[in-house]
C-alpha cells in the first residue's frame, strides 16, 4: 500500500457528528457526559424502543445465549424490510455491523445507537439518505452474556466508561477467536444471520490494547493476497484512501491497525499484516467480502472513541452510497472466480494458507507521545511510560508488507467420511454447499499423512496440534453417506482454508481431528524385540536404515520405546489409519450418485 494511502494529517480534535435529538432519545452515554454506558437490560430496551418508534427499523431475535438471554439484531432500511428477499441487491448494499464482540469495548454499540437514531428518529435528512443505498444489520450485543456481566473493574487498560461488560462469553470463550471453529451459540447464530443476508460489507467494532500514541482511530481490512483480486483492487483504490481522507477531515488521527516492533521502543518501527480467519477481518475475505476492523484507542476519552466509531462507519457508508455498484461488481467477480476454481484442477494454481511479514519497510513519521524507559524494581523488567501531554512525531519505519509462506492447489472437491459429523456440521454452519453420496466409493485420491505431532497448551478450550505433513496419493474406501464438498461454489476459499490441514485456522489446527493422532493398539516390548530381529533378518535395507538412524539421532538412540516403535510402525501390525487425514482431495472427475 502506498504511503499516501497510509498517512493522513488529522487534527486530533473531532467534533460530535450526530444530530440533536429529543431528551427521551438521548443515550446513557450522552446523558452522563460520556462517563457511563448501558448494561445489557438498558441496551436491549433502547434497541426495542428504536424499533417500536421507527418504521425503518425491524427488531429480531437471533436466539438465546448460553445463559438464556435474547440476542438482538436491528435491520435498518428505508422500506423497513424484514428479509433479504425484499432487498433490491442491484441497488442496495447490505452492511452487517457487529458491536460488543468484547463487551468491555462498548463504544461501537453506543455509536451505532446514535447512527441508527440519526438515520430514522432524529430526522437528519443527509444521514437518512444513506438508506437510499444501504441496508444495515446491526448486532448491538454480539456477546450478550458478556454485556450482562457488567462492572467497574473489567478493562484495566481502558479510559472509561465507569462500568462496562466482560471480555468473553459465559462459557469463557473469546468470540473474537471463534469465526472458523464456531464453537459458541453466539457465533452459530451470527453465521446463520450471515448466510441468510449475505452481506456485502462487514464491520467489527473494537477498542485497542497496546501502547499510547496520538492515533485515535486505527482500522484494517484485507487488501493483499488474503482477499480475491477484484475486491483487493476496490479496497486499495476506493475504500482505503476514502477512509483515511475523510477521517482526517473529521479531526481524527487515523492509521492502519498496527503493533510495535518493540513494545518498549516505538522508534524501532510499527508492523502490520494479514489477520488469520479466526478474526472477522481474515474470515470475511474467505467469503469474498471485505470486513472492516475498527479499533478506537483505549486511552482516548470515551466521547472521542464513540465519535471515532460513528464517523468511520458513517464515512464508509457514504462511500457505499456513492460507489456501491463498484463493490457489488467486485464481489460478483470474486464469487465467480472462486467458483470457477472447482471446474478444472490446475496444480500450478496456488491459494494462500499462511502469511508472514517481511523485513521490507517504508519510512513513516509516527505520531506518538514522549516516552521513557527504566528498570522496574517491581517486575525486574524494563518499564515504558508515556507522557500524553507531550506529542512526539518520530521518524521510524512501517513494516506493512507480507508474503505467502504456505499455499496449496485447490482441488475439484473434498470427500469426507460420513462418521466425521462434527466437521460436516461446521461446514454447513458456514453455508458451504455439500452433497451426500448414496453409494460406496473406492478410488485413488490425494491426501496427507502426519508425523511429529505435538500439542500446544490449552487455548480457547482446545488443544491445537502442530505437525509435519506429507502429501500422499493412495487408495481409499468411502461408505455410502460420505459427503462431497465441491469447489465450484463461491465459498470455495473458505472450504479450502478449513479443510487444508496447513490452513492457519483449519479444522485440523483447531483440534477437530485430534483422535487420529492417538495410537490405539500397542505391543509388549519383549514381543517387539523378537519382531525387530525377524524384520532385520528378512530385510537388510531395514537394518541399514535402523543403524543409520541410531547414528544420526541421539534422542532416538537414547529411547528404547522409539527404537522398538521404529519396527512396529513398519510392520504389518501397524494401524494404517493412524496419523492419516480422513479427508481426501478429489483432483480428477469422478462419477457419483448423489443426494443433496
C-alpha positions as CSV (number, residue, x, y, z in Angstrom):
1,X,0.0,0.0,0.0
2,X,1.3,3.4,-1.0
3,X,2.2,5.7,1.9
4,X,-0.2,8.3,0.6
5,X,-2.9,5.9,1.5
6,X,-1.4,5.1,4.9
7,X,-0.8,8.6,6.4
8,X,-3.3,11.4,6.9
9,X,-2.8,14.6,8.8
10,X,-5.8,14.7,11.2
11,X,-6.2,17.4,13.8
12,X,-7.0,15.0,16.7
13,X,-10.0,17.0,17.9
14,X,-13.1,15.5,16.3
15,X,-16.5,17.3,16.9
16,X,-19.7,15.4,17.8
17,X,-21.1,14.3,14.4
18,X,-24.6,13.2,15.3
19,X,-27.7,15.3,15.3
20,X,-29.5,16.7,18.3
21,X,-32.5,14.6,19.4
22,X,-35.3,14.9,22.0
23,X,-34.2,14.2,25.6
24,X,-36.2,11.0,25.7
25,X,-34.0,9.6,22.9
26,X,-30.6,10.5,24.5
27,X,-28.5,7.5,25.2
28,X,-27.0,6.8,28.7
29,X,-23.6,7.9,27.3
30,X,-25.0,11.3,26.3
31,X,-26.9,11.9,29.5
32,X,-23.8,11.1,31.6
33,X,-21.4,13.3,29.6
34,X,-19.9,10.1,28.2
35,X,-18.9,8.7,31.5
36,X,-21.4,5.8,31.6
37,X,-22.9,3.3,29.2
38,X,-25.8,0.8,29.3
39,X,-25.9,-2.6,30.9
40,X,-27.5,-5.4,29.0
41,X,-31.1,-4.7,30.0
42,X,-30.9,-1.0,29.3
43,X,-29.3,-1.5,25.9
44,X,-31.9,-4.1,25.0
45,X,-34.6,-1.7,26.0
46,X,-33.1,1.1,23.8
47,X,-32.9,-1.3,20.9
48,X,-36.5,-2.3,21.2
49,X,-37.6,1.4,21.6
50,X,-35.9,2.3,18.4
51,X,-37.6,-0.5,16.5
52,X,-41.0,0.4,18.1
53,X,-40.7,4.1,17.2
54,X,-39.1,3.9,13.7
55,X,-40.8,2.1,10.8
56,X,-37.4,1.9,9.1
57,X,-36.1,-0.4,11.9
58,X,-37.1,-4.0,12.4
59,X,-36.2,-5.8,15.6
60,X,-35.4,-9.5,15.6
61,X,-34.0,-12.1,17.9
62,X,-31.1,-14.3,16.8
63,X,-31.9,-16.8,19.6
64,X,-30.7,-17.2,23.2
65,X,-27.3,-17.0,24.7
66,X,-25.8,-19.8,26.8
67,X,-27.3,-18.1,29.9
68,X,-30.7,-17.7,28.2
69,X,-30.5,-14.0,27.2
70,X,-32.0,-12.8,24.0
71,X,-29.5,-11.9,21.3
72,X,-30.9,-8.9,19.4
73,X,-30.4,-7.6,15.9
74,X,-31.8,-4.5,14.2
75,X,-32.5,-4.3,10.5
76,X,-32.4,-0.7,9.2
77,X,-33.7,0.2,5.8
78,X,-35.7,2.9,4.1
79,X,-38.6,0.5,3.4
80,X,-38.4,-1.3,6.7
81,X,-37.6,-4.6,5.1
82,X,-37.7,-7.8,7.2
83,X,-36.0,-10.3,5.0
84,X,-33.3,-10.4,2.3
85,X,-35.9,-11.3,-0.4
86,X,-37.2,-7.7,0.0
87,X,-33.9,-6.1,-0.8
88,X,-33.1,-4.9,-4.3
89,X,-29.5,-6.1,-4.5
90,X,-28.8,-4.3,-7.7
91,X,-29.5,-1.0,-6.0
92,X,-28.9,-1.6,-2.3
93,X,-25.8,-2.9,-0.5
94,X,-26.2,-4.8,2.8
95,X,-23.8,-4.0,5.6
96,X,-23.5,-6.1,8.7
97,X,-22.2,-4.5,11.9
98,X,-21.1,-6.3,15.0
99,X,-20.7,-4.5,18.3
100,X,-19.6,-5.8,21.6
101,X,-17.8,-9.0,20.5
102,X,-15.8,-7.9,23.5
103,X,-18.4,-6.1,25.7
104,X,-15.8,-4.0,27.6
105,X,-15.1,-2.4,24.2
106,X,-18.5,-0.9,24.1
107,X,-18.3,2.4,22.2
108,X,-19.3,0.7,19.0
109,X,-22.7,-0.1,20.4
110,X,-23.2,3.5,21.6
111,X,-22.1,4.9,18.3
112,X,-24.5,2.6,16.4
113,X,-27.4,3.6,18.6
114,X,-26.6,7.2,17.7
115,X,-26.2,6.4,14.0
116,X,-29.5,4.4,13.8
117,X,-31.2,7.3,15.6
118,X,-29.8,9.7,13.1
119,X,-31.0,7.6,10.2
120,X,-34.5,7.5,11.5
121,X,-35.9,9.3,14.5
122,X,-33.6,12.3,14.7
123,X,-34.6,13.4,11.2
124,X,-31.1,14.0,9.9
125,X,-32.0,14.2,6.2
126,X,-28.5,13.9,4.9
127,X,-27.8,10.9,7.0
128,X,-31.2,9.3,6.4
129,X,-30.4,9.5,2.6
130,X,-27.8,6.8,3.1
131,X,-30.7,4.3,3.4
132,X,-31.4,5.0,-0.3
133,X,-28.3,2.9,-0.9
134,X,-27.7,0.7,2.1
135,X,-29.5,-1.8,4.4
136,X,-27.9,-2.0,7.8
137,X,-28.0,-5.1,10.0
138,X,-26.7,-4.1,13.4
139,X,-25.9,-6.6,16.1
140,X,-25.6,-4.3,19.1
141,X,-24.6,-7.0,21.6
142,X,-22.8,-9.9,19.9
143,X,-21.7,-11.2,23.3
144,X,-24.9,-10.8,25.3
145,X,-23.8,-12.7,28.4
146,X,-20.6,-10.7,28.5
147,X,-22.7,-7.5,28.3
148,X,-24.7,-8.6,31.3
149,X,-21.5,-9.2,33.3
150,X,-21.3,-5.5,34.0
151,X,-18.9,-3.8,36.4
152,X,-16.2,-1.2,37.0
153,X,-13.1,-3.4,37.0
154,X,-13.2,-5.1,33.6
155,X,-10.7,-3.2,31.4
156,X,-7.7,-2.0,33.4
157,X,-6.1,-0.7,30.2
158,X,-9.1,1.5,29.2
159,X,-10.1,5.1,29.9
160,X,-13.8,4.7,30.7
161,X,-16.7,4.4,30.8
162,X,-17.1,3.9,34.5
163,X,-18.7,0.4,34.1
164,X,-18.7,-1.9,31.1
165,X,-19.1,-5.6,30.1
166,X,-16.7,-8.5,30.3
167,X,-14.4,-9.7,27.5
168,X,-15.5,-13.3,27.0
169,X,-18.7,-15.3,27.0
170,X,-20.4,-17.0,29.9
171,X,-18.6,-20.2,28.8
172,X,-15.3,-18.4,29.0
173,X,-14.7,-18.4,25.2
174,X,-13.5,-15.4,23.2
175,X,-15.9,-14.8,20.3
176,X,-13.1,-13.0,18.5
177,X,-11.3,-16.3,18.1
178,X,-14.4,-18.3,17.1
179,X,-15.1,-17.3,13.5
180,X,-13.9,-20.6,11.9
181,X,-14.4,-23.2,14.6
182,X,-17.8,-21.9,15.6
183,X,-17.9,-23.5,19.0
184,X,-20.3,-20.9,20.6
185,X,-24.1,-20.5,20.2
186,X,-23.4,-16.8,19.6
187,X,-21.2,-17.4,16.6
188,X,-23.5,-20.1,15.2
189,X,-26.4,-17.5,15.4
190,X,-24.2,-15.0,13.6
191,X,-23.2,-17.4,10.8
192,X,-26.9,-18.2,10.3
193,X,-27.6,-14.4,10.0
194,X,-24.6,-14.1,7.6
195,X,-25.8,-17.0,5.4
196,X,-29.3,-15.5,5.3
197,X,-28.4,-12.0,4.4
198,X,-25.1,-12.5,2.5
199,X,-23.8,-9.0,3.4
200,X,-21.6,-7.0,1.0
201,X,-19.6,-5.4,3.8
202,X,-18.9,-6.2,7.4
203,X,-17.8,-4.0,10.3
204,X,-16.3,-5.4,13.6
205,X,-16.1,-2.6,16.2
206,X,-13.4,-2.8,18.9
207,X,-11.1,-0.9,21.3
208,X,-7.3,-1.3,21.1
209,X,-4.9,-2.5,23.7
210,X,-1.2,-1.7,23.4
211,X,0.9,1.5,23.8
212,X,-0.1,5.1,23.8
213,X,0.0,7.4,20.8
214,X,-1.8,10.2,19.0
215,X,-3.9,7.9,16.7
216,X,-7.5,7.8,17.9
217,X,-8.9,5.5,15.1
218,X,-7.0,2.6,13.7
219,X,-8.5,0.1,11.3
220,X,-7.7,-2.8,9.0
221,X,-9.2,-4.6,6.1
222,X,-7.8,-7.4,3.9
223,X,-6.0,-5.8,0.9
224,X,-3.2,-8.2,0.0
225,X,-3.3,-11.8,-1.3
226,X,-5.6,-12.6,1.6
227,X,-8.5,-11.4,-0.5
228,X,-9.6,-12.0,-4.1
229,X,-8.1,-9.7,-6.6
230,X,-11.3,-7.8,-7.7
231,X,-12.0,-6.9,-4.1
232,X,-8.3,-6.2,-3.4
233,X,-8.5,-3.5,-6.1
234,X,-11.6,-2.0,-4.7
235,X,-10.3,-1.9,-1.2
236,X,-7.0,-0.3,-2.2
237,X,-8.3,2.2,-4.7
238,X,-11.6,3.1,-3.2
239,X,-12.1,2.1,0.5
240,X,-8.7,2.8,2.0
241,X,-8.0,6.3,0.7
242,X,-11.6,7.3,1.3
243,X,-11.4,6.4,5.0
244,X,-8.0,8.0,5.5
245,X,-9.0,11.2,3.9
246,X,-12.5,11.6,5.4
247,X,-11.5,10.6,8.9
248,X,-8.7,13.2,8.9
249,X,-11.1,15.9,7.7
250,X,-13.4,15.0,10.6
251,X,-10.5,15.8,13.0
252,X,-9.3,12.2,13.7
253,X,-5.7,10.9,13.5
254,X,-6.2,7.6,11.7
255,X,-3.8,4.9,10.8
256,X,-3.8,1.2,9.8
257,X,-4.2,-1.0,12.8
258,X,-0.6,-1.9,13.9
259,X,1.6,-3.3,16.6
260,X,5.0,-2.1,17.7
261,X,8.1,-4.0,16.5
262,X,9.5,-3.5,20.0
263,X,6.8,-2.7,22.7
264,X,9.5,-0.9,24.7
265,X,10.7,1.3,21.9
266,X,8.3,2.9,19.4
267,X,11.2,4.3,17.4
268,X,12.1,0.8,16.2
269,X,9.0,0.7,13.9
270,X,5.5,-0.5,13.6
271,X,4.3,-3.7,11.9
272,X,1.0,-4.8,10.3
273,X,-0.1,-7.7,8.2
274,X,-3.0,-10.0,7.3
275,X,-5.1,-11.3,10.1
276,X,-5.9,-15.0,10.2
277,X,-9.6,-16.1,9.8
278,X,-10.2,-16.8,13.4
279,X,-10.8,-13.0,13.3
280,X,-13.6,-11.5,11.2
281,X,-11.1,-9.4,9.2
282,X,-9.5,-12.6,8.0
283,X,-12.7,-14.7,7.8
284,X,-14.9,-12.5,5.6
285,X,-12.4,-12.4,2.7
286,X,-12.7,-16.2,2.5
287,X,-16.3,-15.5,1.8
288,X,-15.3,-12.9,-0.8
289,X,-16.4,-10.0,1.4
290,X,-14.4,-7.1,3.0
291,X,-14.6,-6.9,6.8
292,X,-13.5,-3.6,8.4
293,X,-11.9,-4.0,11.7
294,X,-12.2,-0.7,13.7
295,X,-10.0,-0.2,16.8
296,X,-10.5,3.1,18.6
297,X,-7.7,3.9,21.1
298,X,-8.3,2.7,24.6
299,X,-6.7,5.7,26.3
300,X,-8.7,8.4,24.5
301,X,-11.7,9.6,26.4
302,X,-15.0,7.7,25.8
303,X,-16.6,10.6,23.9
304,X,-13.7,10.6,21.4
305,X,-13.9,6.9,21.0
306,X,-17.7,6.9,20.3
307,X,-17.2,9.7,17.8
308,X,-14.5,7.7,16.1
309,X,-16.7,4.6,15.7
310,X,-19.6,6.7,14.4
311,X,-17.5,8.5,11.8
312,X,-15.7,5.5,10.3
313,X,-19.0,3.7,9.8
314,X,-20.8,6.8,8.5
315,X,-18.0,7.7,6.1
316,X,-17.7,4.1,4.8
317,X,-21.5,4.0,4.2
318,X,-21.1,7.3,2.3
319,X,-18.6,5.6,0.0
320,X,-21.0,2.7,-0.5
321,X,-23.8,5.2,-1.3
322,X,-21.5,6.8,-4.0
323,X,-19.7,3.7,-5.3
324,X,-21.7,0.7,-4.2
325,X,-22.0,-0.6,-7.7
326,X,-18.2,-1.0,-7.9
327,X,-18.2,-3.0,-4.7
328,X,-21.1,-5.2,-5.9
329,X,-19.2,-5.8,-9.2
330,X,-16.1,-6.7,-7.3
331,X,-18.0,-9.2,-5.1
332,X,-19.6,-10.8,-8.1
333,X,-16.3,-11.2,-9.9
334,X,-14.7,-12.6,-6.8
335,X,-17.5,-15.1,-6.3
336,X,-17.3,-16.2,-9.9
337,X,-13.5,-16.5,-9.7
338,X,-13.8,-18.8,-6.7
339,X,-16.5,-20.9,-8.2
340,X,-14.5,-21.4,-11.5
341,X,-11.7,-23.0,-9.5
342,X,-13.7,-26.1,-8.9
343,X,-14.4,-26.6,-12.6
344,X,-10.8,-27.7,-13.6
345,X,-7.9,-28.8,-11.5
346,X,-4.7,-26.9,-12.0
347,X,-1.8,-28.0,-9.8
348,X,0.0,-24.8,-10.6
349,X,-2.8,-22.6,-9.3
350,X,-2.0,-21.8,-5.6
351,X,-4.2,-20.3,-2.9
352,X,-2.5,-18.9,0.2
353,X,-2.9,-20.6,3.6
354,X,-0.5,-18.7,5.8
355,X,1.3,-15.4,5.7
356,X,4.4,-13.9,7.3
357,X,5.5,-10.3,7.5
358,X,8.7,-9.3,5.6
359,X,11.6,-7.1,6.5
360,X,10.6,-4.6,3.7
361,X,9.8,-1.2,5.2
362,X,8.8,2.3,4.3
363,X,9.6,5.5,6.2
364,X,6.8,6.9,8.3
365,X,6.5,9.8,10.8
366,X,4.9,8.0,13.7
367,X,2.6,10.3,15.8
368,X,3.4,9.1,19.3
369,X,4.0,10.6,22.7
370,X,7.2,11.2,24.5
371,X,8.2,8.1,26.5
372,X,10.9,6.9,28.8
373,X,12.1,3.6,29.9
374,X,13.6,2.5,33.2
375,X,14.3,-0.7,35.0
376,X,11.5,-1.6,37.3
377,X,12.3,-2.7,40.9
378,X,8.8,-4.4,40.9
379,X,8.9,-6.5,37.8
380,X,12.6,-6.6,37.2
381,X,11.9,-5.8,33.6
382,X,12.2,-2.6,31.6
383,X,9.2,-0.4,32.1
384,X,7.9,2.0,29.5
385,X,5.8,5.1,30.4
386,X,4.2,7.6,28.1
387,X,3.6,11.4,28.6
388,X,0.4,12.2,26.7
389,X,1.0,15.9,27.3
390,X,4.0,15.8,25.0
391,X,3.2,14.7,21.5
392,X,6.3,13.4,19.7
393,X,6.5,12.8,16.0
394,X,9.1,10.1,15.4
395,X,10.7,9.2,12.1
396,X,10.6,5.5,12.0
397,X,9.8,2.5,9.7
398,X,6.5,0.9,8.8
399,X,6.7,-2.8,8.1
400,X,3.5,-3.4,6.2
401,X,4.4,-6.0,3.5
402,X,3.6,-9.6,3.8
403,X,4.4,-12.8,1.9
404,X,2.7,-16.1,1.4
405,X,4.6,-18.8,3.3
406,X,2.2,-21.7,2.8
407,X,-0.1,-22.4,-0.1
408,X,-1.7,-25.3,-1.9
409,X,-3.5,-26.0,-5.1
410,X,-7.3,-26.1,-4.6
411,X,-8.8,-29.5,-5.7
412,X,-12.0,-30.1,-7.6
413,X,-13.6,-31.2,-4.3
414,X,-13.0,-32.7,-0.9
415,X,-14.5,-36.1,0.2
416,X,-15.3,-36.6,3.9
417,X,-16.2,-40.0,5.5
418,X,-19.7,-39.9,6.9
419,X,-18.6,-40.5,10.5
420,X,-16.9,-37.1,10.8
421,X,-20.3,-35.5,11.6
422,X,-18.9,-32.6,13.6
423,X,-16.8,-31.4,10.7
424,X,-19.6,-31.8,8.2
425,X,-22.0,-29.9,10.5
426,X,-19.5,-27.0,10.8
427,X,-19.1,-26.7,7.1
428,X,-22.9,-26.4,6.7
429,X,-23.0,-23.9,9.5
430,X,-20.7,-21.7,7.4
431,X,-23.1,-22.0,4.5
432,X,-20.7,-24.2,2.4
433,X,-22.5,-26.4,-0.1
434,X,-22.1,-30.1,0.4
435,X,-23.5,-33.3,-1.2
436,X,-24.2,-36.6,0.4
437,X,-23.1,-39.6,-1.7
438,X,-25.5,-42.6,-1.6
439,X,-23.2,-45.3,-2.8
440,X,-19.9,-46.7,-1.6
441,X,-16.8,-45.3,-3.3
442,X,-13.3,-46.8,-3.9
443,X,-10.7,-44.8,-5.7
444,X,-7.2,-43.3,-5.6
445,X,-7.1,-39.8,-4.1
446,X,-4.7,-37.2,-2.8
447,X,-4.5,-36.8,0.9
448,X,-2.0,-36.3,3.8
449,X,-0.1,-38.2,6.4
450,X,1.0,-36.5,9.7
451,X,4.2,-37.0,11.7
452,X,6.0,-35.4,14.6
453,X,2.6,-34.4,16.1
454,X,2.9,-32.1,19.2
455,X,0.2,-30.3,21.1
456,X,0.1,-26.7,22.3
457,X,-1.2,-25.6,25.6
458,X,-4.9,-25.2,26.1
459,X,-6.3,-22.3,24.0
460,X,-9.9,-21.4,23.7
461,X,-10.9,-24.7,25.2
462,X,-8.9,-26.7,22.6
463,X,-5.5,-28.3,22.2
464,X,-4.1,-27.4,18.8
465,X,-1.7,-29.8,17.1
466,X,1.5,-28.9,15.3
467,X,2.9,-31.4,12.9
468,X,4.8,-32.3,9.8
469,X,2.8,-33.1,6.7
470,X,3.4,-35.4,3.8
471,X,1.3,-35.3,0.7
472,X,0.3,-38.8,-0.4
473,X,-1.7,-40.5,-3.2
474,X,-3.3,-43.7,-2.1
475,X,-6.4,-45.8,-2.5
476,X,-9.3,-45.1,-0.1
477,X,-12.7,-46.6,0.5
478,X,-15.7,-44.5,1.5
479,X,-19.0,-45.9,2.7
480,X,-22.4,-44.7,1.4
481,X,-23.2,-41.5,3.2
482,X,-19.9,-39.8,2.6
483,X,-20.0,-36.1,2.0
484,X,-18.6,-34.3,-1.0
485,X,-17.6,-30.6,-0.8
486,X,-17.5,-29.4,-4.4
487,X,-15.2,-26.4,-5.0
488,X,-17.3,-24.9,-7.8
489,X,-19.0,-22.6,-5.4
490,X,-18.5,-19.0,-4.2
491,X,-17.4,-20.2,-0.7
492,X,-14.6,-22.4,-2.2
493,X,-11.9,-20.3,-0.5
494,X,-13.5,-20.8,2.9
495,X,-13.8,-24.6,2.4
496,X,-10.2,-24.7,1.2
497,X,-8.9,-23.0,4.3
498,X,-11.0,-25.1,6.7
499,X,-10.1,-28.5,5.1
500,X,-6.5,-28.0,4.1
501,X,-4.6,-29.0,7.3
502,X,-2.0,-26.3,7.0
503,X,-4.5,-23.5,7.0
504,X,-3.8,-21.2,9.9
505,X,-7.3,-21.9,11.3
506,X,-8.1,-25.2,9.6
507,X,-10.3,-27.8,11.4
508,X,-7.1,-29.8,11.9
509,X,-5.4,-26.9,13.6
510,X,-8.4,-26.4,15.9
511,X,-8.3,-30.0,17.0
512,X,-11.3,-31.4,15.3
513,X,-9.2,-34.5,14.2
514,X,-7.1,-35.0,17.3
515,X,-8.3,-38.6,17.7
516,X,-6.4,-39.7,14.6
517,X,-3.1,-38.9,16.3
518,X,-3.7,-41.4,19.1
519,X,-2.2,-44.9,18.7
520,X,-4.8,-47.4,19.9
521,X,-3.0,-50.7,19.6
522,X,0.3,-51.4,21.2
523,X,2.8,-54.3,21.5
524,X,4.8,-55.5,24.5
525,X,8.5,-54.8,24.3
526,X,9.5,-58.4,24.5
527,X,7.3,-59.2,21.5
528,X,8.8,-56.3,19.5
529,X,12.3,-57.5,20.4
530,X,11.6,-60.7,18.5
531,X,9.8,-59.0,15.7
532,X,12.6,-56.5,15.2
533,X,15.2,-59.2,14.8
534,X,13.0,-61.1,12.3
535,X,12.4,-58.0,10.3
536,X,16.1,-57.1,10.1
537,X,17.0,-60.7,9.1
538,X,14.4,-60.6,6.3
539,X,15.3,-57.1,5.1
540,X,19.0,-55.9,5.1
541,X,17.9,-52.4,3.9
542,X,15.7,-52.0,7.0
543,X,18.7,-53.0,9.3
544,X,20.8,-50.4,7.5
545,X,18.2,-47.7,7.9
546,X,17.9,-48.5,11.6
547,X,21.6,-48.3,12.2
548,X,21.8,-45.0,10.3
549,X,19.1,-43.5,12.5
550,X,20.9,-44.7,15.6
551,X,24.0,-42.8,14.5
552,X,22.2,-39.7,13.4
553,X,19.6,-39.2,16.1
554,X,20.8,-39.1,19.7
555,X,17.3,-38.7,21.1
556,X,16.2,-41.8,19.1
557,X,19.2,-43.8,20.2
558,X,18.6,-43.0,23.9
559,X,14.9,-44.0,23.7
560,X,14.1,-47.7,24.0
561,X,10.5,-47.1,23.1
562,X,11.3,-45.1,19.9
563,X,13.8,-47.8,18.8
564,X,11.2,-50.5,19.1
565,X,8.5,-48.4,17.6
566,X,10.7,-48.0,14.5
567,X,10.0,-51.6,13.7
568,X,6.4,-51.7,14.9
569,X,5.5,-48.7,12.6
570,X,7.0,-50.6,9.6
571,X,5.3,-53.9,10.4
572,X,2.0,-55.4,9.2
573,X,0.6,-54.8,12.7
574,X,0.8,-51.0,12.5
575,X,-2.6,-49.2,12.2
576,X,-2.8,-48.0,8.6
577,X,-5.1,-45.1,9.6
578,X,-3.0,-43.8,12.4
579,X,-1.9,-40.2,11.6
580,X,-3.8,-40.4,8.3
581,X,-6.0,-37.5,7.3
582,X,-9.5,-38.9,6.8
583,X,-10.4,-36.3,4.2
584,X,-9.2,-36.7,0.6
585,X,-8.7,-34.2,-2.2
586,X,-10.5,-35.0,-5.5
587,X,-8.4,-33.8,-8.4
588,X,-9.8,-35.9,-11.2
589,X,-13.5,-36.0,-12.2
590,X,-15.4,-39.0,-10.7
591,X,-18.8,-40.4,-11.4
592,X,-21.0,-40.1,-8.3
593,X,-24.6,-40.9,-7.4
594,X,-25.6,-38.1,-5.1
595,X,-28.4,-36.9,-2.8
596,X,-28.5,-33.3,-1.8
